[in-house]
Amino acid sequence: MLQGLLRLLTLAQRLGGGAELHRLTVSRKFSAGMEEEAKRKAGYMAVDNHVQNNQALGIGSGSTVVYAVERLAKRVQDENLKVVCVPSSFQARQLILQHNLHLSDLDRHPEVNDLVTSLALEDGCVCFSNRGCLTQEKIIAACAKTFIVIADYRKDSKSLGEKWKKGVPIEVIPMACVPVTRAIVAKYGGNAALRMAVSKAGPVVTDNGNLILDWKFSNISNWKDVNVGITMIPGVVETGLFINMVERVYFGMKDGTVFSRDRPSH
């Protein structure tokens, strides 16, 4: 009889645990769906507000850009828009080709009207890219008349590092990895580590064939000076910091609305 009661208790615990697991799974799926819808709405609004006929457009990278390109392709088809697209990465190039958009480059279009990309916004004027194409994104951003960022509500923070805890990405020449790591830590403190790949052995390799250091910092206030100081270290290609470059950010919100914020005038 005791064994029977123990079996019943074990079964009840399993059923209760299963129910809890089901609730967690449903909650996560709902949250993921809400995040994707927020990305979609931000991407659609940015394209609707900024893209016009006879433009050269910079196409950034990231999961939110997928929706921006989707909307761009629909407008090109429906409105017969004449636009050319300059990609910032392998991902962006594939998106352009998949949607049968006109692929170009900076050799043919050294100045683009808009760059639309997905970044995380920190304290109103500092954005950063965490991807392996950060150098290309910054090059195209410098060539763009208007730099537009699209993101969901999770990417908005009051200070750098408030939500993102994995550090500032820094692209480095492979042979300079150790010297650059030592120089950054000696000058600015914190900890810099080589980013390792997930689906392959070894480090992450950028679109340029370089490596990425993730620098976890502490007590940094003047990001403009720090950014300049890091880029001056021999072996550093570029940082993922975009300081005072963004004209407007579109945030897709939880409630289905889109909130936009312009760069501070000061």
N, C-alpha and C positions, 0 to 999 in steps of 0.2 A: 504493500500500500504506500509506503514511504517513497519507494522508487517511482510509483505512478505519479505522486504529487510533485516529485522533483522533475519528472518529465513534463508535466503540465506547466510548472513554473518556468522551465527552460523554454518551452514553446511560446509562452506568453511574452517572455523577454525578447525572444527573436521577433515575434510579431510587432511588439512595441518598437524595437529598434528599427525594423523594416519600415514602419510607418514614419518614424522620425527621419530616416534616410530618404524616404519618398518626398517628405515635406521639404527637406533641404535641396533635393534635386530640382523640384518644381520651382523653388525660390530662386535658385541659381539660373535656371532657364529663363525665368521671367525677367531677372535682372539683366541677363545677357541680351535678351530681346529688346529691352528698354534702351540699353546702351547703343545697340545697332540702329534703332530707330532715331535716336538722338544724332548719331553720326550722319545718317541719311539726310535728315532735315537740314543739318548745318551745311553739308556739301551741296545740296540742291539750292539753298538760299544764296550761297556764295556765287555759284554759277549763274543763277538768275539775275543777281544784282550787278555783276561785274563783266560778264562776257558779252561782247558785242561783235558785230560782223567785221571782217577784215582785221583780225587781231592775231598776234603771235602770243601764245600762252605757255607759261612754264607749268609743267605738271610735276607736282611734288610726290611724296611717297607716304606710305602709312595706310592703315585700314580705312580711315575716313575718306581718303582720296579716291578710293574705289567708287564711292557713291557720287563724288563730284564728276568723275569721268563718265559714269553712267548717265548722269543728267546732261553733261556736255554733248555726248553722242546723240541723245534724244533731241536736244535743241538743234543740233546740226542737221539731223534728219528732217525734223518738222519745219524748221525755218530756213533751211538751205544756207546756213551760215558758212562763211568762208574763213576758217581759222586753221592755223598750224600749231602744232604742239611740240614743245621742247622738253624732253624727259630729264628728270634729275637722277634717275636710277634705272637699274634693270627692270625692277617692278613697274615703274612708270612707263617705260618703253613697251613692255608687254601689254599693259592696259591700253595704251594708245593703239597698238596694232590689233588687239582683240576687238576693239570697238570701231575699227576701220576709219580712224581719224588720221589726219595728215601729219606724218612724222617729220620733224625737222631737227635742227641742232643750232648751236651758237655760232657756228661758222657761217651759216646762211642767215640766221636771225640773232645777231649779237645783242639786240635789245628786245625784251619781251614786254607786253603790256601788263600782264598780271602773272604772278606766281601763286598758285593755290596749292597749299601743302598742309600736312597735319603735324602740329607741334604741341608741346605742353607750354602753357603760359604761366609765368611766374612774376609776381609783383608789378604787373602792368606793362613792363617794357623789356623784360628778359624772357626769351623763349629758348627752348633747346630741343635739338633732335637727338634721339637715342639710336639712330639707325646707322648702318654701315655705308650710307651714302651722304653723310653730313657735309662733306666737302663740296660735292656736286650741288647739293641744295643751297649751300651758301653762295656758290658762284652764280647760280641762276638768280638767287635773291638779290644779289648785287647788280644784276643786269635788268631787273624788273622795275618798271615804273611804279607798280603797286604790288606790295607783298601781302597776300591774304592768307590767314591761317584758319583752318576749320578743325573743330574738336568737339568732343562730348563734354558734359558737365564735370567729369572726373579730372579733367586736365587743367582746371582753373585753380591757382593757388596764390596766396598773398606773398609768399616768400619762397625762394628757390630751396628745394629740399623739404618743403612742408609735407608733400604727398609722395614725391618721387624719392626713394631711398637708395637707389642703385648708383648714384653718383653722376658727375658730369662726364660725358664721353669725349675722348681726345684721340684723334687719329694720328698715328705715329709711323714713321719709317721702321720696318722690322729691326734693323741693326741698332736702332737708337732706343729700343724699348726700355732697357734697364737704365741707361743714363737719363732718359727723360723722366722715368719714374722717380729716380733719386732726386733729380733737380726740382720737380714739382713738390715733393714732400718736404725737401729741405727749405724751400722758399715759402710755401703756403700751408704746410702741415697736412693733416689728414692722412688718407691712405689711397694709393693708386694701385690698381691690380689689372693685369691683362685679362681681357674678356675671353672666356673659353666658350667654344661652340657646344651646342646641345645635340645636334644630329650627326656630328662627325667628331673624330678625335682631333685634338689640337685647338688653337685659338680661332676666334671669328676673324675672317678676312674681309676687308672692305671691298667695295666695287673697284677701288684703285689698286688692290693688291697689298694694302697696308694692314696694320693691326690697330686695335682699339684698347685704350686704357680707360677704365672707369675710376674716376677720382672722387672718393667720398671725402668731402670737405667739412670744415667746421669754422664758424665765426668769420665768414666772409661778408663784407658790406659793400665794397666798391667793385662790382663785377666787371665794369668796363676796364679798369686798370689791371685786374687779374687776368682777364681775357687777353689783353695785349701782352702782358708779361709771359703767359704760357705760350702764346704763338711765337714769341721771340726765342724760345728755347730751341737750339738746333736739333732737328729730328722731328719736331712737331709739324704736322701737315696743317691741321685745323682743329678747332674745338667745336663742340656741338652747340655753343652759345650763340644766339642771334639777339644782339643787344641793340635796341632802338631801331630795328629794321622793319618791324611789322606795322602796316598801316591800319589793318582792321582784323579782328578775330570774331569768328562766329561760333558760339557755343550752342549745341543742341542740348536742351534741358530735359529733365525727368518728366515734366508735365506736357511735353510735346511741342513747346514753343522754342524759338531760337532767339538767343540774346547776343547782341553784337556790341563790341567795345572797340573804340578807336584808340590809337596811340596817344598818350598824354602829350599835350602841346609844349610842356616845359622841357 
